[in-house]
Amino acid sequence: MAEPSAPAESFTCLIDRARDAVLAVGRVELLFQAYREHAQRWEGKLPDDLALAMMRQALAATALHLAAKAPDEFSAWTLNVKQPPLNVFVTGDNTARRITGRVYTRDVKTVEESRLYFESQRPKRKPYRSVIKVEGWDVLDIFEQFYGRSEQLLSRLFELEDGRFLLVQGLPRVKRAWLAGLAREELPGYLALAHEPVETRTYTFECGCDAQKILQVVRGLFAAKPEELFRGDPRVEVQCPRCGRKWTIDRDEFGAGDARLGFS
């Protein structure tokens, strides 16, 4: 059974040369609806309202982040919330122009504080990783905490009244007091100014997992202990850890080393 075609949303990056700032702006509703349909299909139900609201913001913040970054950047975020215990995972790939994510609410391990784990990669460069303590449940605010504490970039993220999301990120000569004090009611007038467009990128909600990738992951974990995976059964259902999509692995095929996998 094939996946339905993925809807797309466009995010535009602009330069404010007068203020020395980078802007990214776009809508997330189609991506969020695609996430809801995906989670309902493969996990059987949606998470609670708080987790849904956090996922919606996380999808928007990830798209804004990618829209303002290099065209070959890959980024992944895991927000580990202490109370209520949950993980919000979102990842995006500027090369493939894909964003995906998943909420974990079962058997979530937490530490003494909520944390945001971040990783980014670009070809021929070392991966960048960061872990910071965060506060609250507003993911836009949590991304602001990340930029300030880990990237040393004064950044503001907003949801506008018309449903668009906005990132305003200071460059070296930005007036920090202006950016720190930028209020939501000022944003329509600020966006109406003649900012210089850089690029518009279109993102779909897609994972990119396939039969070969899932087989490689599962074999890497269980190649030396297949019984822990199959437990006497001729086949087993597994989920993609990134998006929750379900796959069925046949024991004979697993042992033979080919990639003939089917959907559950």
Secondary structure, DSSP 8 states (H G I E B T S, - for coil): -------EEEEEEEEETTTTEEEEEE--HHHHHHHHHHHHHHHSS---HHHHHHHHHHHHHHHHHHHTS-TT-EEEEEEEETTTTEEEEEEEETTTTEEEEEEE-SS----SS-EEEEEEE-TTS--EEEEEE--SS-HHHHHHHHIIIII---EEEEE-TTS-EEEEEE-TT--HHHHHT--GGGHHHHHTS--EEEEEEEEEE-----HHHHHHHHHHHHTT-HHHHHTT-SEEEEE-TTT--EEEEEHHHHHHT----EE-
